[in-house]
């Protein structure tokens, strides 16, 4: 019997907050690999709406049904170097638009220059998720009936967290 090495991948983002598009990517990637690490990339230059702990909690809630998915965070290092440090041979990236493609193509070549043994795998979400981003979702919070509107763009646990968070801020 030949035992093949474990195929470990990392899917990184800010996940501020996680969206249905992120969940689609996670669902697809976990089906392709033995292990998927969903990694929150912390950029000290960016002001996050949700803490790393909140984002970790939301990601754990939406990935609870996937036995081969774990959640982590990293900061102050290139994603490809983080992937190397955790033994991942694959980086998962989503392509929603032509500009995403151009950016991700360039990053793939730079990543290869830094760590030639790590491959980038591109996934293209279906049309209903192509325009969904964390920035878009956060931009909808506030105006009348926002709770009803964002419900279609985020997983239920994230929706409940956003409602709770907004209610807490209003007090």
N, C-alpha and C positions, 0 to 999 in steps of 0.2 A: 504494500500500500504506500503510495506517495503522499506525503503530507505537504501541502502547499503553504507558503508563509501567509500569515494573516494580512489581509488587505485593509489598511487603516487609512482613513481620509479625514481631513479637517475642512469644515465649512465655517468661515469666519465672517463677522460683520459687527456692526454696532448694536443691532437688534433693539433699537430705541424708539418704539417698542417692536417686538416681533409681529410680523404681519402674516396674513394667509399666504402670501408669496414666499416668505421664509419657510413656513410650514410645508408648502409644496416642495421646495428645494430639499428640505430635510427628509421628507417622505421618499423622494426619488433617490437621494444619495444613500440613505440607510439600506435601501433595497439592493444597491449596487456593490456595497462594501461590507466586509465583516464587522467593522467598527467605524463609527462616525463620531468625531469629536466636534461639537458645535462650540466654537470659541468666540467669546465676546472680546473684540478688539477694543482696548481702552486707549483713546487718543486724548492726552491731557490738554491739547489745544482746543478740543471741541467740548462745549457745554452740553452734557447729556441731560435729558429730561428725567430719566429714571436711573437710579443707582445701579451699580454692577450687581448688587445683591437682588434688587428688584427684577432686573433683566434675567438673572440666573433663575430666580423663582418662576418667572413667567415661562422661560424656555423649558424648565423641568416639567412644568404643568402640561405644556403642549406636546412634549415628547415622551410622556410617561408610558405610552403604549409601545414604544420602540426599545426593546431590550438591548440593542447594540448601539444606542446613542448615549453619550455622556456630554455634560456641559462643563466648560472651563472658561477661563479668561486669561488674557495676556496683555502686556503693555511694554512699550519701549523696545520693541524688536520687530523686525520684518516678519511678515506672516510666513514666508518660506523658511526662515530660520526657526520660528516657533514650530512649524510642522516637523522639521528635522529633529528638534529637541524632544518631541513626543513620539517619534518613530513613525510618523505618517509619511506615506509615499505619494499621497495624492492631495491636491488642493481642489476643492469644489468651488466653482464660481458661476454665478448666474448672468445670463445675457438677456436683457429685455429690449434693448434698442441698438441701433447702429453705433451710437456713441459709446455705449457699454462695450460693444465688441472691440472698437478701436482701443479703448483704454485697457481692457482685459488682455488683448493680444499683446500690447506693449509690456504689460506687467508679466505675462507668461514668459516672454523672452528675458526680461530682467531676472525673474525668479530662476530661470534655467541657468543664467550666468552665475547666480549665487549658489544654487544647489541643483546640479544637473541630474541628480537621481530622483528628484521629485517632479511628478507630472501634474499638469493642470487639466482638470476635467470641466468642460463647460456644459451647463444645462440651460435649456431655454424654456421658461415657464409658458403655460398656455396663455392665450390672449387675456383671459379674465384677471390674471395676476400681473401682466406686463406693465401696467401703469401704477401699480400699488407700491408705495414706498413708505418707510417710517416717517419721513419728512411730510409727505402728503397727509398721512393719518393725523400726525400731531397738529398740522395746520387746520384741521377740521374741528378741533376741540375748542369749544367756547360758544360759537354762534348757536342760536336757537335750534333745538332738535338735533344737536350734534351726536347725542348718544345713539339715536336711531340710525344716523348716517354711517358712523364708523363701524357699526356692528357687522356690516358686510365685508369689511376689510381686514379684520383681526380675528384670531381664534377666540372662542368663548372665555377661557381663563384670562387672556390678555384684556378682553373687553371688560370683564368684571374688575380687574385691577385698575384699569383706566377710570372707570366710573368711581370706584372707591377713592382713588388718588385725587380726582377732581373734586369730589365731595369733601374730602379732608382739606384741600386747599381753599375751598370756599368758606370754611368755618372760621 
